[in-house]
């Protein structure tokens, strides 16, 4: 009967190894050291602020971020712009409000409580302006893609010449990391496309890292609070567990039994 | 239930208890004689109660902020994550709580399979348990639909479409379930209603489950009947309470790790994309805890037979007490059954794995073999094994193994240590 078990483990090993062969053609994503990973992971504040700059000067031309408000920019655990800065950022956008007392819609400067202004009126308008492809909303984009930040970071740097033999339609680009390698978005970043206000050199790699960090925060604004609370909660639980363990030993010592 | 009469000490207590014997109940629960040799696999009943309460409490808060409407559900979940005080915490506890609930229930079920807890006189406890498990799957599936992401929508489409396999009336039944001609707002609102209802049904069944348990008392690792109360038992409080509490805390550490450090690892990225009826995801997969049954469903080429196979895989458990012909409960004394038990565990894990993979080529072949083996285990191996197997003689009481007494028990102990 032992043989049955052995035979079975051989079958499992065989099937697992062959499964690995099947999935071997997956592309490895580019890696970088994200500060927000790990037990005490926090966002790099300067990177978040630069990332916002990349988003607003490059991505925001096509990509909306409809679940974020300007007030979020000054909140704890985020880019932490000062309230004055966040107000100035909000005021630099024109927001449609209304109707007013005359029943008319009107334009006014943005306020902290406004959601990020969308680049297009609706999905159809966005599609029409982008060759039929809808530029996805970026609020939770990092969480909506397998591979998360590594995938986004790689994709931004994954533009290459298409391999010979691959025919690309008009308005379609080759990207090493895109699913199926064909992407409608043209390479959004190039060295020096923006000028960082803090003087950092705006290389494609630097901008990719900054904007991906910003997107991670946009998708998980409470990441820092979560990590901090998590550590406290787990330490508390461990201490309590140890105390309960000794109480249990004590109580069970009255019975001739093992715990 | 309780073998002894109980009279409250205080006059007021006696007055109340004569009219509503709640104090007698409380006394029964604290004094409830429990076999003293229960191991940690027996702590999952308490852990599951904790899981159910956690889901109900967090669910109540989420329901205060959630909007069950196809156009607003996704946004309202983001509202919970961003604007509700500690909304992210409550939602992540609820979402990961579902996975923890299933993790615990699978351990609980497989503990019962190993120690034969489903056998006479505990068949009713077992069957109530299977009903609870079915309701849990329904609640979890409907809960997964509520955020109205891509996997929500397409998962709901795939699963509800299974009902179209019913001969003659299938299409009509599906339209009735949807409340329209596709998964849409009416489907979402009824799923929300049922998702809110089912946990309370489960709560009621849990009461029956525990009540039914308290009639014959707990099974135990040795699997022989225990005289109660006797030197083989300890009162539930404080002995089992503290032990369950300790195990629960260990469980909570694992739970907390997922909630705080990997809250999305058990979910699917596609569910952060708002539902879009015009775009089908590349792979539609259910949550991990439903994968073995999903694999069984897909391993049968015919739709109707696939649905029948999937349902049978669950319902076959309900008749397990009569399929297993062995009178010996614990696998410790059944050397052959013990091996087949572990093969079944491996088989279910393999089914879970291939359930997550595309149903083609080698995966499909593995799924078919594993499905066939699953049914073989219950329909052929168990009935035959009970009649043919040569079992190890049972000890006279559980005190023997606890004190390391008889030679038989020494052997049984050795076998047990090999498992871990």
HADDOCK unambig.tbl for C-alpha pairs under 7 A between the chains (distance, minus, plus):
assign (segid A and resid 140 and name CA) (segid B and resid 272 and name CA) 6.62 0.50 0.50
assign (segid A and resid 143 and name CA) (segid B and resid 269 and name CA) 5.83 0.50 0.50
assign (segid A and resid 143 and name CA) (segid B and resid 272 and name CA) 6.29 0.50 0.50
assign (segid A and resid 144 and name CA) (segid B and resid 269 and name CA) 4.45 0.50 0.50
assign (segid A and resid 144 and name CA) (segid B and resid 270 and name CA) 5.40 0.50 0.50
assign (segid A and resid 144 and name CA) (segid B and resid 271 and name CA) 6.84 0.50 0.50
assign (segid A and resid 144 and name CA) (segid B and resid 272 and name CA) 4.66 0.50 0.50
assign (segid A and resid 144 and name CA) (segid B and resid 273 and name CA) 5.79 0.50 0.50
assign (segid A and resid 145 and name CA) (segid B and resid 269 and name CA) 5.37 0.50 0.50
assign (segid A and resid 145 and name CA) (segid B and resid 270 and name CA) 6.85 0.50 0.50
assign (segid A and resid 146 and name CA) (segid B and resid 269 and name CA) 5.65 0.50 0.50
assign (segid A and resid 221 and name CA) (segid B and resid 82 and name CA) 6.99 0.50 0.50
assign (segid A and resid 226 and name CA) (segid B and resid 260 and name CA) 5.68 0.50 0.50
assign (segid A and resid 227 and name CA) (segid B and resid 260 and name CA) 6.13 0.50 0.50
assign (segid A and resid 227 and name CA) (segid B and resid 261 and name CA) 6.78 0.50 0.50
assign (segid A and resid 230 and name CA) (segid B and resid 256 and name CA) 6.98 0.50 0.50
assign (segid A and resid 230 and name CA) (segid B and resid 260 and name CA) 5.00 0.50 0.50
assign (segid A and resid 234 and name CA) (segid B and resid 253 and name CA) 6.10 0.50 0.50
assign (segid A and resid 234 and name CA) (segid B and resid 256 and name CA) 6.67 0.50 0.50
assign (segid A and resid 237 and name CA) (segid B and resid 249 and name CA) 6.68 0.50 0.50
assign (segid A and resid 237 and name CA) (segid B and resid 253 and name CA) 6.42 0.50 0.50
assign (segid A and resid 241 and name CA) (segid B and resid 246 and name CA) 6.13 0.50 0.50
assign (segid A and resid 241 and name CA) (segid B and resid 249 and name CA) 5.79 0.50 0.50
assign (segid A and resid 241 and name CA) (segid B and resid 250 and name CA) 6.82 0.50 0.50
assign (segid A and resid 244 and name CA) (segid B and resid 246 and name CA) 5.89 0.50 0.50
assign (segid A and resid 245 and name CA) (segid B and resid 246 and name CA) 6.16 0.50 0.50
assign (segid A and resid 248 and name CA) (segid B and resid 242 and name CA) 5.78 0.50 0.50
assign (segid A and resid 248 and name CA) (segid B and resid 243 and name CA) 6.34 0.50 0.50
assign (segid A and resid 251 and name CA) (segid B and resid 239 and name CA) 6.79 0.50 0.50
assign (segid A and resid 252 and name CA) (segid B and resid 239 and name CA) 6.59 0.50 0.50
assign (segid A and resid 257 and name CA) (segid B and resid 36 and name CA) 6.94 0.50 0.50
assign (segid A and resid 257 and name CA) (segid B and resid 402 and name CA) 5.88 0.50 0.50
